[in-house]
Amino acid sequence: MDTRETIPTGGSFYDLLLDLYKQQKNTSVLYDDNGITRANGLITEMFEKEGKQWVRLSDGAEIRIDTLQAVNGIFSAGYSEC
């Protein structure tokens, strides 16, 4: 039986991202940018802009946390692409 780990409906990846940032571990994400987009790298910064929480990856990509669909193989409850 196939299973996958998900965060609860309405949950956030913030705490997981904060741990990855503090531990300087490589991060792989899927996020919605008018279609699912993949990004990888170290989190170099976590910040707030326009009332939203964001992460910046080592390649310079800035990603709004509420657009994330998966982080390091953990998916949002509503993501059904795989």
PLY file of the C-alpha trace (Angstrom):
ply
format ascii 1.0
element vertex 82
property float x
property float y
property float z
element edge 81
property int vertex1
property int vertex2
end_header
0.00 0.00 0.00
1.31 3.45 -0.95
1.26 6.08 1.76
2.63 9.58 2.06
3.23 11.91 4.95
1.10 15.05 5.00
0.62 18.09 7.17
-2.91 18.54 8.57
-5.52 20.45 6.59
-4.95 24.14 7.29
-1.44 23.40 8.62
1.75 25.20 7.67
5.23 24.15 6.68
6.69 27.01 8.76
8.05 24.93 11.67
9.60 22.35 9.34
11.22 25.10 7.28
12.52 26.80 10.41
14.16 23.54 11.54
15.73 23.03 8.10
16.96 26.64 8.14
18.51 26.34 11.61
20.16 23.01 10.76
21.30 24.25 7.33
19.92 21.14 5.63
19.17 20.94 1.93
15.53 21.65 1.17
13.48 20.42 -1.78
10.10 22.04 -2.33
7.13 22.00 -4.66
5.14 25.22 -4.79
2.35 26.78 -6.83
3.60 29.50 -9.15
0.78 29.39 -11.75
1.61 25.68 -11.98
3.65 23.39 -9.78
7.30 24.45 -9.62
10.22 22.58 -8.08
13.10 24.23 -6.20
16.07 22.99 -4.16
18.75 24.49 -1.96
19.60 25.76 1.48
17.25 28.22 3.11
19.28 31.40 3.48
16.54 33.57 4.96
13.02 33.44 6.38
11.19 36.75 6.31
7.85 38.52 6.15
6.77 40.63 3.19
3.37 42.17 2.55
1.96 40.34 5.58
3.03 36.89 4.29
5.85 34.56 5.36
8.55 33.79 2.78
11.75 31.77 2.42
14.76 32.57 0.26
16.80 29.66 -1.09
20.51 29.67 -1.87
19.79 30.12 -5.61
17.95 33.38 -4.81
14.43 32.00 -5.27
11.90 33.67 -2.97
8.91 31.47 -2.17
5.81 32.38 -0.21
5.30 29.70 2.44
1.54 29.50 1.87
2.14 28.43 -1.77
4.13 25.34 -0.77
2.67 21.97 -1.67
5.56 19.78 -0.43
8.77 20.10 1.57
11.32 17.27 1.61
8.69 14.65 0.74
6.04 15.90 3.18
2.93 17.11 1.35
0.08 19.49 2.10
-3.15 17.60 2.77
-4.81 19.09 -0.30
-2.07 18.26 -2.82
-3.21 15.48 -5.15
-0.80 15.60 -8.10
1.05 12.41 -7.19
0 1
1 2
2 3
3 4
4 5
5 6
6 7
7 8
8 9
9 10
10 11
11 12
12 13
13 14
14 15
15 16
16 17
17 18
18 19
19 20
20 21
21 22
22 23
23 24
24 25
25 26
26 27
27 28
28 29
29 30
30 31
31 32
32 33
33 34
34 35
35 36
36 37
37 38
38 39
39 40
40 41
41 42
42 43
43 44
44 45
45 46
46 47
47 48
48 49
49 50
50 51
51 52
52 53
53 54
54 55
55 56
56 57
57 58
58 59
59 60
60 61
61 62
62 63
63 64
64 65
65 66
66 67
67 68
68 69
69 70
70 71
71 72
72 73
73 74
74 75
75 76
76 77
77 78
78 79
79 80
80 81
